[in-house]
């Protein structure tokens, strides 16, 4: 028998869960629903006023790594928080070189040597400065000497922040 791929295993598990829950699984490549606001409508059914914020994603990066993430927060909690606590984390993203670093790492460049070869990332000293900023803010993690990765729990949030900047 041929070895089952991860995609096949996940599809089989989704079918089993759907059968247990009494729902038909979504067809491959088909939208979950024709309702453009299906996630919003589902959130509104689950959370009372004043509401909540939810972001979620299923992402396969160019290197083949697959990530799924969902994070939600009650609106009251967010509105009452001290927003200045997020300033350092947001500030780490507020530089074109750091955004380029994250993009390159998510596209497969993992070592400082690979990153230093990119002409838009500046000198080695500048590169290390930006890498330190991203590691300190939690957007990157060191995985060994001179190797970096975006933590799994940060992939969808990074893409969410980038999506929020589009007009």
Secondary structure, DSSP 8 states (H G I E B T S, - for coil): -----HHHHHHHHHHHHHHHHT-----TTS-S-S-TTHHHHHHHHHS-TT-EEEEEEEEE-TTS-EEEEEEEEEHHHHHHS-GGGGHHHHHHHSSHHHHHHHHHHHTT--BHHHHHTSGGG--HHHHHHHHHHHHHTTS-EEEETTEEE--HHHHHHHHHHHHHH--
